Amino acid sequence: MTPSYILLYVADMPASRAFYDALLGLEPVEGAPTFSLYVLPNGLKFGLWTKDGVIPAATAPGGSEVGFPLGSDAEVDAVAENWAAQGVEIIQPPAEADFGRTFTAVDPDGHRLRVFHVSR
């Protein structure tokens, strides 16, 4: 089995939908008041589900991290600058890590968004 679907539980679907529409530059392929599904260019399905409707109940929103690999350190820095200009909260500015250049942002529910370039 190969995972091909990421689902994040969110508190406010309109806010999360607006955030990810802008961040991903995509419209969902499926949408409802409590659910949105994006299909990314690499085929990965990325869904948002209002946490109040999840069975069994979701108890820990914001407790995950989504990785965005890029091709260069310069791209990492450029995305950090672009996201900050859009008002995305950056909780770790671009920095060198053991694996390469990275920064971390958060979405409206506190899910971590790690952008990185592996160079080591």
N, C-alpha and C positions, 0 to 999 in steps of 0.2 A: 504494500500500500504506500502511496506517495501523497502526502498532504498537498492540497491544491486550493485550500479555502481558509481564509482568516475571517473570524467574526469577532467584532468588538461590541460589547454592551455599552450603551450610551444612555444618559439621563434625559437629554433634550434633542430629539431627532432633528428638528429644523436647524438648530445651531450646529450639530455635528454634520449634517448634510451640507450646509453652507461651507463649513470649514473644509471638508474633504473634497467638495466640488472644486473649490479654489486651489487647494493643495495639490490635488491630482490632475487638475485641468480636464476633468471628465464629468460627464453626467452619468448617474446610475442607469444600468440597463433594466433595473426593476426597482420600483419604489412604492411604498405604502406609508401610511401615517406612523407605523412602528418599525419599518424595515426598509433598508436601501442596499442594493447590491451593485458593485462596480466590477467590471471585468477589465483587468489591467492589460497593457499591451503584451506582456509575457504570458498571458492566459490565467494568471492567478485571480481567483475570485476573492473580493474583499467586501465583506458585509458589515453593516451596522444594524443593531437590533436594540430597540428600546428596552432597557433592563427590567422595567416593570412588567413586561409581558412574557418574560422567559420562564419556561417550566423545564426542570426545576429552577427555582429562583436563583438569580445571579447575585452573589453577595459581595463581590470585590471588584467593582468597576475601576478602571484606571490601573489595574495591576499587570499590564502587559507591555511589551515593547515590539514595535514594528521596525524592521531594518530596511534601509534604502541604500543599497550599494551604488557607488558612482565610479567613474573611470579615472579620476585624478583628484589630487589635493585641491587644485584650483576650483574644480566643480563643487567640492564640499564647501569651500569658503563662499563661493558665489550663491549657493542655495541657502546657506545660513544668512547671508546678507539679504537675499530676496525674501525669505520667510520672515525675518525680523521686520523688514519694511512693510510686510502685509499684516503685522501685528501678532504673528505666531510667537508664543512664549518660548524663548530659548533658555533652557535650564543649565546647559553646559555649552559655553561658546566653543568654537573650533579650537581643537587642541590635538597634540600628538598623543597617541596611545600605543600600547605594545604592538598592535596590529597595523597601525597607520593613522591617518587623519580622521577625526570624527567630531560631531557635535550632536547634542540631544535637545529636542524640543518636546513639548507636550500638546496634546489636543484638548478640547474643552472638558473632557472627562479625566484628564491626567494620564492617559495612555502615552507612553514614551515613544517618540519617533527618533530613531537613531539613524543619522546619515553618515556614511563612512566611505573611505577608500582604503582598501587593504594594500599596503605597500611593503609589508615585511613578511 
